[in-house]
Amino acid sequence: MKKTVLTLGVAGSLAAFTASGALAVVHDHAPQEMDTSSITSGTYTTDPSHTLVSWRLDHFGFNDYFGLFGDAEGTLELDTENLTNSSVDVMIPITSLSVVSEGLRDHMLRPGSDGGEPDFFGPDPAPARFVSTAIHQTSDTTAHIIGDLTFNGQTNQVMIEAELSGMGANPMSQKETVGFHGTATIMRSEWGMGYGTQIGLGDEVTLDITVAFEKE
């Protein structure tokens, strides 16, 4: 198993998510100070409609290309008294892939030619999954999350930086909600997805993650 550093300023989950009692994900627009005392321990589940993972990689040195995954589902077991006892388990459906080019989407989800390995995910790919193995609190609203990221049939250890982006009662559902935002960086070839790297397509992928967890 290889170790990859993900700077989640969300993958990302990726993954991946807790708070400071709450976990953290880095958000440029997050308040300078948050009173996290109102956040309660317990089991939280993702709001799939408001949980997204975007990705970005270098396009032959010319510019960056962006894509998006949605409908992520998972749980946050939050212990506000001792964050190290918290955990995150999130599944990201690869089939939710969204890109501007329909041709590129088809390429990323098509089978390999002549029975070979696909260039990217291939048809009917299993969801990506991030499972935390350790959480280290770095401030009242930030933490490093270490865990296993699995996709394309391979698993590597990653480290995520996370920051709390919001908390309170959801005005639509009235459920207690905590939000996190983050960024991450992985090398896709470490998950067996090195297509195009030999001709300059970026291997490094930056993940940008935003997630809302609602208390059960």
Secondary structure, DSSP 8 states (H G I E B T S, - for coil): --EEE------TTTT---BTTB-----TTS-S---GGG---EEEEE-GGG-EEEEEEEETTTEEEEEEE---EEEEEE-SS-GGG-EEEEEE-GGG-B-S-HHHHHHHTS--GGG---SSS-SS---EEEEEEEEEE-SSSEEEEEEEEEETTEEEEEEEEEEEEEEEE-TTT--EEEEEEEEEEEEGGGGT--TTGGGT--SEEEEEEEEEEEE-
